[in-house]
Amino acid sequence: MQQLIDQLNSFDNNERSQALSQLVAETASFPDETDWLNMHMHTFFSFNGEGHSPARLAWEAKQAGLYAMAICDFDVLAGLGELLDAGDALGLRTAVGFESRTFFSEYADHDINSPGEPGVFYFMGMGFSKEPAADTKAGKLFADMLARSHTRNRDLLARINAHLGDVGLDYDADVLPLTPRGNATERHIVRAYHEKALATFNGNLAEAAVFWAAKLGQDATDLEPILADGNAASDLLRSKLMKRGGVGYVQPTKETFPALDDVIEMILDCEAIAMSTWLDGTSSGESAPTAQLECLIAKGITATNVIPDRNWDIKDADEKARKIAELDRYVAAATALDLPINIGTELNKPGQRFVDDFSAPPMQKHHAAFLKGAQVMVGQTRLVRYADFSYTGNAAAAELPGREERNAFFASVGALPCPSPAQHEALLAADGDAAYAGIRDAASGGQW
């Protein structure tokens, strides 16, 4: 069975699909469902710390008894069909989103959630049911986001290569093959540089440490144990080569990333949910959460995203207390505005928790809000997929004009168990009105 599980990470989509089908057929039962969830998982279509595909993440989520899961890749929806299909096969609640950097003009003079980069704003869309066609406005913006990413990456490599000399990379030959569909990130580039240096010195860590020490202005003796630790090596090289102050870093401008308003418009055109994101409340741009969220609501956002783990699982007691207080303040602000809260652990770095620890006191007090946020995202996915009834659409606005009542209805749909294969096929075959009526009745009764 382990061979089939490993096959779920193949870059060949057919191999992944076949492996999942066989695993489902050979598995007599799965662990009982819990009320734990992870609604922000990066897959190998951007960067996953373990190299996991959407299907592999769905398999692991089912084995962990997760209530729901969602994927969120940078700049692409490449894993959408695979995850929804995997959720159908496994009987697992799912949703699909993306994440990208944007420029938030109203906060152009403030650091927000990208430290040291005023106006740059990590942003999300969630609850997509399909990828937009390439010739649509939305499809063209996705293509533009990916093209911008490739341009930034190539320019970054050129600057770093000029500094490193013989350990330079070729973007097409050394970096893109690390991805299944050509969406390389900084983490792929860091991995490629680390591996190239080791290969250049035939795997000799001491010689590689001498090389990096000369290039980074570090002590070789200190570097050798760092290079032996994949996470530590990645963090160091990313910091010294790519981040603020690094040899490859260039300060972004408002032209570097798409305008926030354009990305919100694109998400709404796709009948998905435009979603703010929050880092930790310590920047000037996050100092007044209610004011920021009200500005974003006026632009069209209807939900927000938090990565709680980095705001409470902290060794320094004073910093931990401060970050927990900021988390509590932000959750209170979002809740007061009736904004569903999406959470997760990212999984874009080896060693991150597969799921948040909801038994920890800082998580326990917000568990109900986080569970409801997941239910809303699953409900949005089901309603737009089966009935073309979107949380952000005109029909929902007319029938459920208040956010509180809309959240309650969409959460009730997301709380339903997964439909059986026969129910799933019947929903797909029904026209939109009939599907909506059936889903509404099921949600009212709490069962299909």
Buried (B, 14 or more C-beta within 10 A) or exposed (E): EEEBBEBBBBBEBEBBBBBBBEBBEEEEEBEEBEBBBBBBBBBBBBBBBBBBBBBBBBBBBBBBBBBBBBBBBBBBBBBBBBBBBBBBBBBBBBBBBBBBBBBBEBBEEBBBBBEEBBBBBBBBBBBBBBBBEEEEEBBBBBBBBBEBBBEBBEEBBEBBBEBBEEBBBEBEEBBBEBBBBBBBBBBBBBBBBBEBBBEBBEEEBEBBBBBBBEBBEBEBEEBBEBBEEBEEBBBBBBBBBBBEEBBBBEEBEEEBBBBBBBBBBBBBBBBBBBBBBBBBBBBEBBEEBBEBBEBBBEBBBBBBBBBBBBBBBBEEEEEBEBBBEBBBBBBBBBBEBBBBBBBBBBBBBEEBEBBBBBEEEBBEEBBEBBBBBBBBBBBBBBBBBBBBBBBBBEBBEEBBEEBEEBBBBBBBBBBBEBBEEEBBEBBEEBEEEBBBEBBBEBBEEEEB
